[in-house]
Amino acid sequence: MPNFIKNERLQIVIIALATAIAEGIKIHPFSGDLFRIGLGVSTFLFFLLFMRHLSYITTGILTGLFNVVFQAVEWMIHTQSFSVMASLQNNLAAGFYYVVFAYGMSMIQKTINEYQPFLLGGIVSLIDFASNVTELFIRGLLLDTGLLHFNGWFLLMATAVVRSFFVIGLYSSISINQMRILHAEQEKRVEQMLNIGAGLYGEAFYLNKSMDTIESITADSFDLYRKLREDNLDGYSQKALGVSQQIHEVKKDSQRILAGLQKLFDSEIAVNMDLSEILRFVIKGNQGYSEMLKKQIIIEKEMGDDFNIKNYIPILTILNNLVANAVEAIKKEGTINIQVFEKENETFFVVSDSGKGIPEDDYDVIFEPGFTTKFNVKGTAATGIGLSHVRDIVRSLGGEIRVETSNKVSSKFVVCLPTAELKEG
């Protein structure tokens, strides 16, 4: 919204002007020209419902003045009479309608969202009816008109009900759509945060694991330096010392990176998630992945009792890797099935697919770093670190992972984790 629209005074003026213009579209439910029902009331109510940050009473007063002026000018043009007093006498009552209506709405201004649409429609109908009665009363004083008959009062109330419920219905529909859009945006942000969290967890996990390797290489290179120095091979010993120092710098850099990743990924402050929510995000994310690869894949789930996961990122990382591997294993179309069930004190996660499967001869080496059965169109092998990654995370949680033959064709991965490591509380 442009900056000038954010000015509340200008917003009130716009509401008053729009209402006065809309009031020009009107109907005459009673004989003569004593009482008119225009579109301005619906417009005014619509603005009030969506702009509750404004002062309703101030808005009502200004809107009433605008309507009196607009209707007075219209009356003079229509009657060819340029008497200002006569014009005000015939139209001043219309301005009081908006003042009373705004005052009534101000009584529920802070609690509008707490009312159900039906109840809110009833309350607004009463406010509308009271405002109309006030207008008729003042018009009667100014023009010395009589009271309405029963049919007139009934029609007045019916008009208030129809008008109020129409606007409330429209307001509720728009609000629901806005909530849906907001919910979709929030879910998308959560999904992005989950993917980032899972990625950070994986990187931090492997970087932390690499620290031991770096430490071992540093110690070996320094030991080599000492042996070369003892053998009076000063030239080689100095090179070995330089290598040791460089590896030590790599270690310090890695420690700084790891510290930064751990600040970004903090399992202590991460909110908990239900198992069903984790599966939903895994399925949604990998469904999108399969569509990106132009594959027609159906991802199904079978789950027992739902429960809260106290540390969901590792589980999300494990399932995302296994399901993504299944997506890649399927050529054009197929199905992936995710099963989750408890048995005794353990929780099982089973991921199977309708892909070509993995030869049984490779079962013993499939979780080793560097192993892969996937090649791109150029024949270049994939990195093969995915399943090794999954195995290490599973082991860090005190569990195990294995691959089994499914239906004598495809393969399925079975992850077994201690239930106590998963459940919150």
Steps between C-alpha positions, in 0.01 A plus 500: 500500500640844410626709790230766471229236548658413835401843630198436723343841437511442128354153549203652686449755222508223237242300695275804537532587131443142379196464726350830383545401135356151560202657677402645164387148403183468709154351522179642651324229702220735614273733314633846432853615556510501877729197545765362270722194521824531311807292426697740717406315820636171370815674381544671836458173694739320267773760564444494876538123516833500319646821647453455872813701579311821423286699740147388415333807653725746313442305181124503560486875560701583188304249292175654626615850399606381155164331447304807612696719257470256209129439554432872553662583167311217332172623652556856378575379149201268498249757638655800325490670837814666625386556855781375724276489809232298322763267363654441842156453654424221253838324522651570841340191651698273265824616661383391845459146372876460451587658833269266691608201289869577561436540872325163515783333310757659731343305787609171339806631312756310709306175514376459143723197435365327810146477360374226275375638164134427584519677836697789352238536226226518763681767702572712192135465392388647833753786464376564147138496615572739791682736261206499261258570784716795607503634145124470470446666838718801410343521155158501665604788728639705212224429247209428736438155353300226670610162629526194275232235493575142609589395145749783479673399824509138386651596166750722679615209719503259205716741303745531792524120531550435128752782461697408813517127432599562138797714603595269791488202264722677251736605778518144637571354155782744437640444850496122453684533168753730662551247780549224246758704312675590826495136611644388165776761525577398859509133403735580214730687739491211745581257220793716393622524859472123541698438183764749610507346847540149360774621267684679779469196724650277232787738433571552871483124562752420230725792581508391863584147390777636275660676796629167632649419161665842478638457852642160408663635182651788698649260755636267227659786306662640814626150591646474149672836553667374820621177340642683198674741732651210699633359174660838423279548195451866574360592158228237516435557868430868442257414221327252729481767770351744248237244402423441867457874559276540195280211610483656845375824340240301307391348830462843662302628200280192515441557871388857431268382223360227725440752778311723254288210376416396854377852573273482196387151587420485869308188595443640847271778379349319202129446537375142525294338227259212477601198297209558262625854431848371417358246256281766341797727432712209373225394260426854382866587444583181310179518300625835376843346437345226285304758300819697445656182356186462282406170661153379591543359848240429766633519856290312755529469876393250761531615858398362836452719805609860464733651759715804561863485386738675738777544240340497159787625281699171495182303417412748227854472359490119500159474332573775248817320387332160472192630317710719268711194413178311425383782272829483311481121474167509314535558127177661383213406726443293807414500868683557826367369829598630843408285800542598863412268786604414852608156617589445862742783588598588145355711221541384141513722192469302177543661157435286194453587133411343168840575350746250354634411843854434623684172430536287812874475437526872575315487833821474700663805338204725424553712812871552440616850396544527125272213405233583242281337241397832347658654191394808308437518126873553440590188694646691793449328835319673785686579819337215689521663842123511561449154651827523690367824641173337603676205663719724715206710618301186582793364700537829685141452621578151623322326212580292195411497131485214255382434146272211412350352186141606441275291273811331358553801275537832677678572827389654823694679770416428861605742772465383858532758780445482877159650566633671814737702278207632299205567728468823689471452873 
